[in-house]
Amino acid sequence: MNIRTDLAMEAYELLTETADEIAGIGVKKEQINNTEITRVEVKTKDAAKKLGKPEGNYVTVEVSDVSMLDSDKMEALCQLLANEIKALANLKKDSTVLVIGLGNRNVTPDALGPEVISCLMVTRHMLEYMPEQMPDGIRSVCAISPGVLGITGIETEEIVRGVTEKIKPNLVICIDALAARSIKRISRTIQICDTGIAPGAGVGNKRRALNRQTLGVPVIAIGVPTVIDAATITSDSLLAVTDSLKKSAKQGSEFYNMLSKIDEDEQFALIKEALYMSNENFIVTPKDVDLMIEKTAKIVANGINLALHEDISLEDVEMYVG
């Protein structure tokens, strides 16, 4: 079934619906403070082809409703994200980091990247012009939000590559809104990977990739699912109805046998054909997406802040961000 998802964990789940495990893919799950962490390592080119994801490490953090988190739980989640970012980043004390906020600020479900940039602790200019006033442990961090091709007329990869060549960072971190396969993961999942990113891939608008091959430096991508394909929701709803009818139908009856013959892939294809007759992709997002973006952007930004700057607290971050 050709279901859109940017999450490596979901792609793996779809693959393993028909197999117990896939050669060349390692999966580990961990529970930390009621937060589930799934680590997927894609080890071979063959495994990458099957999964549809580049070779590398993918960390998925599943959280509860972010709007319900108190300050202590919020800080614990930010620190957890920081630890996962640091584990992939391999930073040195004098490392310079460029953070890229991908997406369109004018389209709320796609505004995660720009919103994260607005909450980020940027320090490159301060370290350059007043280094004596900066405490130990503060790294050189700069950030841009390059917009989208439809507004700028320039491929995002071209902008980022140009800035990277000028700044010469040791690491690039890209933040983007993602597409999920499951409704329950919208705004409740954060993916961190060391493989870079292809902006817009989850909604069928794939742009040039931002990765080590295109930029010449390591690239970490951080994303939160904010949308889901309408065909996926419709298909899941029909499958749930079919399963419910099968449970109530008598085994061996004509009605039961008819339900059992329904092919999920064919059903999904028919739904897509019906929904996309006008050649338009229908993408769905929650009604409270503006609040969701605001909350998750702050969590992601503070996770990055705590990861990049040593021995600082969220109170210290507020002094720099304002």
Residue pairs with C-beta under 8 A, 6 or more apart in sequence:
1 14
1 235
1 264
1 265
1 268
2 268
3 14
3 181
3 229
3 232
3 268
4 179
4 181
4 202
4 203
4 204
4 229
4 232
5 11
5 14
5 179
5 180
5 181
5 202
6 178
6 179
6 180
6 191
6 201
6 202
6 223
6 225
7 60
7 178
7 180
7 181
7 185
7 189
7 191
7 225
8 40
8 42
8 51
8 53
8 58
8 60
8 191
8 193
9 38
9 40
9 58
9 60
9 191
10 180
10 181
10 182
10 185
11 51
11 52
11 53
12 22
12 25
12 27
12 40
12 51
14 181
15 22
15 50
15 51
16 22
21 27
22 47
22 50
22 51
23 44
23 46
23 47
24 42
24 43
24 44
24 46
24 47
24 48
25 40
25 41
25 42
25 43
25 47
25 51
26 39
26 40
26 41
26 43
27 38
27 39
27 40
27 41
28 38
28 39
29 36
29 37
29 38
29 39
30 36
30 37
30 38
30 39
31 37
32 80
33 73
33 76
33 80
34 64
35 61
35 62
35 63
35 77
35 80
36 61
36 62
37 59
37 60
37 61
37 62
37 80
37 84
38 59
38 60
38 62
39 57
39 58
39 59
39 60
40 57
40 58
40 59
40 60
41 56
41 57
41 58
42 48
42 51
42 53
42 54
42 55
42 56
42 57
42 58
43 55
44 55
45 55
47 55
48 54
48 55
53 195
54 195
54 196
54 211
55 195
56 193
56 194
56 195
57 88
57 193
57 194
57 195
58 191
58 192
58 193
58 195
59 84
59 88
59 191
59 192
59 193
60 189
60 190
60 191
60 192
61 77
61 80
61 81
61 84
61 189
61 190
61 191
61 192
62 185
62 188
62 189
63 69
63 77
63 188
63 189
63 190
64 188
65 188
66 74
66 187
66 188
66 292
66 295
66 296
66 299
67 288
67 291
67 292
67 295
69 77
74 299
75 314
77 299
77 303
78 299
78 302
78 303
78 306
78 314
79 303
79 306
80 303
81 190
81 192
81 299
81 300
81 302
81 303
81 304
81 306
81 307
82 303
82 304
82 305
82 306
82 307
83 307
84 192
84 303
85 173
85 192
85 220
85 222
85 303
85 304
85 307
85 308
86 307
88 192
88 193
88 194
88 220
89 171
89 173
89 218
89 220
89 307
90 218
91 97
91 139
91 170
91 171
91 308
92 170
93 139
93 310
94 139
94 140
95 139
95 140
95 169
95 170
95 171
96 124
96 139
96 140
96 141
96 142
96 167
96 168
96 169
96 170
96 171
97 139
97 140
97 141
97 142
97 169
97 170
97 171
97 172
97 173
97 308
98 142
98 143
98 144
98 163
98 164
98 167
98 169
98 171
98 172
98 173
99 116
99 117
99 120
99 122
99 141
99 142
99 143
99 144
99 172
99 173
99 174
99 175
99 304
100 113
100 143
100 144
100 145
100 146
100 160
100 172
100 173
100 174
100 175
100 210
101 112
101 113
101 114
101 115
101 116
101 117
101 143
101 144
101 145
101 146
101 175
102 113
102 145
102 146
102 156
102 174
102 175
102 176
102 177
102 197
102 199
103 110
103 111
103 112
103 113
103 114
103 145
103 148
103 176
103 177
103 199
104 110
104 111
104 114
104 147
104 148
104 150
104 151
105 111
105 114
105 115
105 145
105 147
108 285
108 289
108 290
108 293
109 177
109 226
109 227
109 283
109 285
109 289
109 293
110 148
110 177
110 226
111 177
111 293
112 175
112 176
112 177
112 223
112 224
112 226
112 293
112 296
112 297
112 300
113 145
113 174
113 175
113 176
113 177
114 145
115 293
115 294
115 297
116 175
116 297
116 300
116 301
116 304
117 143
117 144
117 145
117 175
117 301
118 297
118 301
119 297
119 298
119 301
119 302
119 321
120 141
120 143
120 301
120 304
120 305
120 321
121 141
121 305
121 308
121 309
121 317
121 320
121 321
122 141
122 142
122 143
123 134
123 138
123 139
123 140
123 141
123 309
123 320
124 140
124 141
124 142
124 167
125 142
126 133
126 134
126 138
127 134
127 138
127 140
128 140
136 310
136 311
137 309
137 310
137 311
137 312
138 309
138 310
138 312
139 308
139 309
139 310
141 308
141 309
142 167
142 169
144 159
144 160
144 163
146 152
146 154
146 156
146 159
146 160
147 156
148 156
149 155
149 156
149 207
152 159
155 207
155 208
156 199
156 207
156 208
156 210
157 207
157 208
157 209
157 210
157 214
158 208
160 172
160 174
160 210
160 215
161 214
161 215
164 172
164 215
164 216
164 217
165 216
169 217
170 217
170 218
171 217
171 218
171 219
171 220
172 210
172 215
172 217
172 218
172 219
172 220
173 219
173 220
173 221
173 222
173 304
174 196
174 197
174 210
174 219
174 220
174 221
174 222
175 221
175 222
175 223
175 300
176 197
176 199
176 221
176 222
176 223
177 223
177 224
177 225
177 226
177 227
178 191
178 202
178 223
178 224
178 225
178 226
178 227
179 202
179 203
179 225
179 227
179 228
179 229
179 283
180 186
180 189
180 202
180 225
180 227
180 228
181 228
181 232
182 228
183 228
183 233
183 236
185 225
186 225
186 226
186 227
186 228
186 285
186 286
187 224
187 225
187 226
187 286
187 289
187 292
187 296
189 224
189 225
190 222
190 223
190 224
190 296
190 299
190 300
190 303
191 221
191 222
191 223
191 224
192 220
192 221
192 222
193 220
193 221
194 218
194 219
194 220
195 211
195 219
195 221
196 209
196 210
196 211
196 212
196 213
196 214
196 215
196 219
196 221
197 209
197 210
197 211
197 219
197 221
197 223
198 206
198 207
198 208
198 209
198 210
199 206
199 207
199 210
200 206
200 207
202 225
202 227
203 227
203 229
203 281
203 283
204 281
208 214
210 219
210 221
211 219
212 218
212 219
222 300
222 303
222 304
224 296
224 300
226 285
226 289
226 292
226 293
227 283
227 284
227 285
228 283
228 284
228 285
229 281
229 282
229 283
229 284
230 275
230 282
230 283
230 284
231 268
231 271
231 272
231 275
231 276
231 282
233 284
234 271
234 275
235 264
235 267
235 268
235 271
238 267
238 271
239 264
239 267
242 259
242 262
245 255
245 259
246 256
246 259
246 260
249 255
249 256
249 259
250 256
275 282
276 282
286 292
302 314
302 317
305 312
305 314
305 317
305 321
306 312
306 314
306 317
